[in-house]
Amino acid sequence: MSGVLVLPADLGALMGGGPALILGADLPEAEALEIFGVTRWLARRLPGGDLWLYPCGAASGGGVPEGLITLAWAPAGVLAVIEPEAARLEAWAEWWEATGQPAPHRLQAARGGEALPGLAALLAEALIRANDRAVGLQRSLVALRQEHEATREALGHLTRRMAHQPPAVPRLVLSTEPGPQQIAPAGGGGLFRLRQPLGVRLDGLARLAVHVAAADA
């Protein structure tokens, strides 16, 4: 097949990562594969070799809608591709691998009911994997709660300890002596700024005292 096409309105649902099945649009008894929580997508072959993916139940009509776009990446969450012909399944595998992702399971069935045993096994495997992920997440959540409780207790202990301690006495870190130099604004009037580098960092500085010996009114 040349490419896989989809309507832009269906792109979000197709690439959302939820569990899905891709069925050949001409697969008889596709309703037998209706499973709660699993989205079914039908693959309709178009002239020229392209495939059009659309949700099962959507009215495809006789014509091809305008505005179809080509999928650059394979959709995630596809449990299986079910087709009545082996050649179609091989074409799906080649397309999937061309996108750089491993192909999903492929089931050949003349009608939907024949794929149920193989699909049941795939669903059981997916359920086991989902349960393993849920157990891992639950354990991570328990560990996070324990760390949160330990942090809360440590903060409470630190707060109580600091509340019973008097503030530290300020320590003199810099003291300069007045010099004989007189400073006046340029031009004899107006505002001016005076800067004096302290040579110390301001982190933790509690007080800063500036003494002026005398000033003209």
Residue, then its C-alpha position, 0 to 999 in steps of 0.5 A: m500500500s502507498g500510504v495511510l490517510v485519515l481525516p484531520a477531525d479523526l486524527g486526535a482519536l486515532m493518535g490518542g494511544g487508547p486501545a484500538l483495532i484496525l479492521g479491513a473495511d470489507l471484513p464480514e461480521a465486524e460487529a462481532l469484534e465490538i469490545f467495550g473500551v476498544t475503538r475499531w477503525l476500518a481500513r478502506r482501500l482507495p484507488g492508487g493503493d492508499l488506505w483510508l482509516y475511519p472510525c467504525g460506525a462512521a458513514s463512509g458513503g460511496g465517495v472519498p471525502e476531501g481533506l484527507i491527510t497522510l499519517a507520518w507516524a503509526p498510531a499507538g495503542v493498536l492491539a491488532v490488525i485484522e484482515p481477511e488476506a495475508a498479503r494485506l497483513e504483510a503490507w501493514a507490517e511493512w508500513w508500520e516498520a517504515t514508520g520506525q515502530p514495531a508492528p502490532h499483532r496481525l490476525q487473519a480471519a475470513r470474518g470477525g467471529e474467527a478472530l475472537p480466540g486470538l483477540a481474546a489472548l491478546l486482550a488477556e496479555a494487555l490486561i496483565r501488562a496493565n495490571d503490572r503497570a498499575v501495581g508499579l504505580q501503586r507502589s510508587l505512590v506508597a513510597l511517595r506518601q511515605e517520603h512526604e510524611a517523613t518530610r512533613e515530620a522533619l519540617g515540623h521538628l525543625t519549626r518547633r526547634m527554631a521557634h524556641q531559639p532566640p534570633a542570632v546576635p548581628r555580627l559586624v562584618l564591615s566598618t569604615e572610617p570617615g575621611p577628609q574628602q568633601i563631596a558636593p553635587a556637580g555645578g553647585g546644586g541639584l540631586f546627585r548619587l553617591r556610591q561606595p562598594l562595600g566589598v562584602r556580599l549582601d546575603g544575610l545582611a541585616r542592617l546597614a548604617v550610614h553616618v554623615a558627619a555634617a551637611d550644608a543646608 
